[in-house]
């Protein structure tokens, strides 16, 4: 994803990092917007968190992660900064 920021087509877009391809399809269907790019490491919640942290550490502040709760609440799982 870091390479996308170097492209003029993507450099000013808001990036949403998602858990998987089905999330991308859903958001592109219901929330399509020229200013937004949806992408995914396709590896679930921990990789979304890691991707957002990595991109922000490279100065990309227009990056957000979007994850669903799955069973985290029931299992007592929590994550820092989300």
C-alpha positions as CSV (number, residue, x, y, z in Angstrom):
1,X,0.0,0.0,0.0
2,X,2.9,2.3,0.7
3,X,3.7,2.3,-3.1
4,X,0.2,3.5,-3.9
5,X,0.8,6.8,-2.1
6,X,3.6,7.6,-4.6
7,X,1.1,7.5,-7.5
8,X,-0.5,10.8,-8.4
9,X,-3.8,8.9,-8.7
10,X,-3.8,7.9,-5.1
11,X,-1.6,10.4,-3.3
12,X,-4.5,12.6,-2.1
13,X,-7.0,9.9,-1.4
14,X,-8.2,8.7,1.9
15,X,-7.3,5.1,2.5
16,X,-9.4,2.6,4.4
17,X,-7.6,-0.6,5.3
18,X,-10.0,-3.5,5.6
19,X,-9.9,-7.1,6.7
20,X,-10.7,-8.7,3.4
21,X,-12.0,-8.6,-0.1
22,X,-15.7,-9.0,0.9
23,X,-15.4,-5.9,3.0
24,X,-13.9,-4.0,0.0
25,X,-16.8,-5.2,-2.2
26,X,-19.4,-4.1,0.4
27,X,-18.0,-0.6,0.8
28,X,-17.4,-0.1,-2.9
29,X,-21.1,-1.0,-3.4
30,X,-22.6,1.1,-0.7
31,X,-20.0,3.8,0.0
32,X,-18.2,4.5,-3.3
33,X,-16.5,7.8,-3.4
34,X,-13.8,9.1,-5.7
35,X,-11.9,10.5,-2.7
36,X,-11.6,7.1,-1.0
37,X,-9.6,4.0,-1.7
38,X,-10.3,0.7,0.0
39,X,-7.5,-1.8,0.3
40,X,-6.8,-4.9,2.4
41,X,-3.8,-7.0,3.5
42,X,-6.4,-9.9,3.4
43,X,-5.1,-11.3,6.7
44,X,-7.6,-10.1,9.3
45,X,-7.7,-7.6,12.1
46,X,-4.1,-7.8,13.3
47,X,-2.7,-7.1,9.9
48,X,-5.1,-4.2,9.4
49,X,-3.8,-2.7,12.7
50,X,-0.2,-3.3,11.6
51,X,-0.8,-1.8,8.1
52,X,-2.3,1.4,9.5
53,X,0.5,1.8,12.1
54,X,3.2,1.2,9.4
55,X,1.6,3.7,7.0
56,X,1.2,6.3,9.7
57,X,4.8,5.8,10.8
58,X,5.7,6.8,7.2
59,X,3.8,10.1,7.6
60,X,0.6,9.0,5.9
61,X,-2.1,10.4,8.2
62,X,-5.0,9.9,5.8
63,X,-5.1,6.1,6.5
64,X,-7.7,4.4,8.7
65,X,-8.4,0.8,9.6
66,X,-11.9,-0.6,9.6
67,X,-12.5,-3.9,11.4
68,X,-15.6,-5.7,12.5
69,X,-15.9,-6.9,16.1
70,X,-16.1,-10.6,15.3
71,X,-16.3,-12.3,18.7
72,X,-13.8,-10.0,20.4
73,X,-16.3,-8.6,22.9
74,X,-17.4,-12.1,23.9
75,X,-13.9,-13.4,24.2
76,X,-12.6,-10.3,26.1
77,X,-10.1,-9.3,23.4
78,X,-9.1,-5.7,23.1
79,X,-6.6,-3.8,21.0
80,X,-4.7,-0.6,21.6
81,X,-5.7,2.6,19.8
82,X,-8.8,1.2,18.2
